[in-house]
């Protein structure tokens, strides 16, 4: 999976879905997106297009960066088969809160 800056990096510094300033925003074209933003807390929001949108929270930039990297790696390992994918989504949301 190849990740690129979402909208060529134009979203950096903008307000994200959780009301914070976007620090990082990447997309695996036509497959998934992951965004890190900072407000009073840090939020990492992922979208697996057509299947899942989930936000996890962190209290420090270090914790947020660790979650961001782990969530991104998990997205890369998402199964393609729908039956397996729905079980994977349940496990993903349980793992990343």
C-alpha positions, 0 to 999 in steps of 0.5 A: 500500500502506498501512502501519500499526503492527502490533497497534496498536504493542503489539509495540514493546519486545517481543522479536522473532524474532531475540531483539532488542528490537523498535524498529519493526513495521509491516504492510500489512494481509493482505499484508506485515509488516516489523520492525526489532529491536536485539540485539547487531546490528540485524535487519530481518525481512520477511514477504510473507504466504504467500510469503517470510520473510527477515531482513537484518542491519545493524551500526548504526541508520543502516544498519538504517534505510536497509535497513528503508526500502529493503526496505519500498519493495521490498515495495510493488513486489512483483509480483502474478503468481506467476511474476514473484513467485518471481523477485522473491523471489530478487532480493530475498533476494540484494539484502538480506542 
